[in-house]
Amino acid sequence: MTQTSPAQLTLGDKTISLPISKGTLGPDVLDIRKLYAETDAFTYDPGFTSTASCESKITFIDGDAGVLLHRGYPIGQLAEKSSFLEVCYLLLHGELPKASEYEEFETTITRHTMLHEQFDRFFSGFRRDAHPMAVMTGAVGALSAFYHDSLDIHDLRQREISAHRLIAKMPTIAARAFKYSIGQPFVHPLNKLSYPENFLRMCFAVPAEEYVVNPVVAKAMDRIFILHADHEQNASTSTVRLAGSSGANPFACIAAGIACLWGPSHGGANEEALNMLKEIGTPERVKEFVAGVKDRKYRLMGFGHRVYKNYDPRATVMKQSADEVLAAVGDPNDPLLQVAKELEQVALNDDFFIERKLYPNVDFYSGITLSAMGFPTTMFTVLFALARTVGWIAQWKEMIEDPSQKIGRPRQLYTGATERNYTPISSRG
Ligand code: CMC
């Protein structure tokens, strides 16, 4: 981080200097840390549209240009040439691994995939019709009740072990949440399989039959994990950082991130996007649906983004994966894919969407792809959570290891009642 000449701010009769920091990429940042002490004023920015909450070296997004870089590497290159586990290493360590480092990392993750035997009993406490995200929030939070030996956040080795445990055990927990909801027996991890293959097997294998992983589906699964691995300071990542800033253990922080991700404006949008395509049903109904969006009756799910004011670079890869998966295991003429393509064309050529810079985001095509792979809509956000765990944990580690880290404590613009005296209930009119 470098600094340029400071900005001057005049408030009443006081003028103060505010340092301006320059990152390696992205807009300059006005450092307002001393603002309150020097002027007795706060800044006001609900939704953090102009606020950088931290310094980070992990992910960079240029929303206008549609650029997403992890540790400097473009998402398109990672999705095409890398693997999810390699991206995990990159996010956690800052560099791509050498062959020996990758081998060691892969072995470590593979050997942490099993869950404590008693953990399995935890699932049966949930109703069968529970949303798998409800199960995920509870189950991941419960990890801190099982793995006491990696809870000391001040110990580098324990932080590392927690990171490995989370990346390794999320597929096992997610698959169990799915199996529990459909009443099938849990399938244990199999170490000879790759990370995505193992997950698919734990989701779709049954004891009565041999399960053979389809390589096209496994590749698409790995890509979907890469596309969701991290996304800078979004709502759930900021939640993880805020929870972690109080010193909470990593399992509790990731559970907080999962809870935040569940919302329909964030990770829940992929489920909503597919439901929307089903509701539209046929390409002929697209125009009528778009008219409803313009009348503000509902939002076009899978469209628009707080940061991207251009095509989400993840959506480009996802669209390609949708075509590949549907050609391999689905119906390339799937009516929902036709609806999505028609909807995209209509929206991209309509002034309402052009003026507001609304483009497809990662969730627009992910639902169709995941559905063709055999996942019910309720599992979509779970898969997002599984993949985003590495981003959350990398951001959490970066925060804990930042010497300037403080507990997160925003202030407010108070507009409530001024001080008044308590009146007994008998004297209230
Ligand atoms: N459909 C219709 N209009 C929209 C949409 C949409 N999907 N998104 C934004 N707008 C309009 C909105 O009505 C507003 O118009 P006006 O200025 O006339 O009032 C304008 O665009 C700006 O909207 P905003 O709500 O101020 O924008 P935001 O940056 O706060 O919201 C968003 C970002 C992602 C919440 C929003 O675009 C949205 O609700 N999209 C649908 C949900 C979705 O697909 N979410 C997944 C995001 S990608 C995965 C992830 O990272 O979680």
Boltz pocket constraint, residues with backbone or C-beta under 6 A from the ligand:
constraints:
  - pocket:
      binder: B
      contacts: [[A, 231], [A, 234], [A, 264], [A, 265], [A, 266], [A, 267], [A, 269], [A, 293], [A, 298], [A, 299], [A, 300], [A, 301], [A, 302], [A, 303], [A, 304], [A, 305], [A, 306], [A, 307], [A, 356], [A, 358], [A, 361], [A, 362], [A, 363]]
      max_distance: 6.0
